[in-house]
């Protein structure tokens, strides 16, 4: 399974101070601190529960 085939979730803070979890469609890349079209700011991008093959290979180099 490829991670780019799935939608992305992020926690955002609206200008009025309220927060929500929002789903973004496949192909949209966001990072913490990004400002969205509606003025909301991305405050967290949770990692998926399952790991990508690339992550597993990087972990093997960490000693």
N, C-alpha and C positions, 0 to 999 in steps of 0.2 A: 504494500500500500504506500502511496506517495502522499506526503503531508500537504502538497499544493492542491490536492483534489478536494480538500475540505474547507469549509468556511472558517473564519477566524473570529474569536471572541475577545473582547476587551472591556475593561471597566473605564467609564468616562465620567467626567465631572462637568455638569452644565454651568453656564455663567451664573445661574441663580444659586449655585452651591449644591444642588441635588446630584446624586450619583446614580448610575445604572450600568448594567451589563448589557452590551450591545453586540450583535452578530454582524460581521462584515462578510460580503460575498467572496467567493473564490477569486483570487487574482489581486485582491486589495492587500497592500502591505502597510501596516501601521506600526508605530513604535511609541513608547512612553514619551509624552511631551508633545506629540503631534496635535495640532489644532485642526478640528474638523470644520466642515462648511457651516454648521450651525453654531459655531463658537465654542463647542464643547472641547475639552482637553482630555487626551488619553492619559489615564493615571496608572494603569496596570494592564499587562498582557500576560495572562496566565499560560503556563506551559501545558501541553496536552498530557494526559495520563500515560500514554504509550510513547516510547522513544523512537525517533527516526533512526534509520541505519547509520546516518552520518554522525549522530550523537554517540552511538555505541562505539564507533571506530575512534572518535576523539577521546573517549574515556579510557581506552586501552593505552594511550600515550601518557596519561597523567600518572606520575609515580610519586 
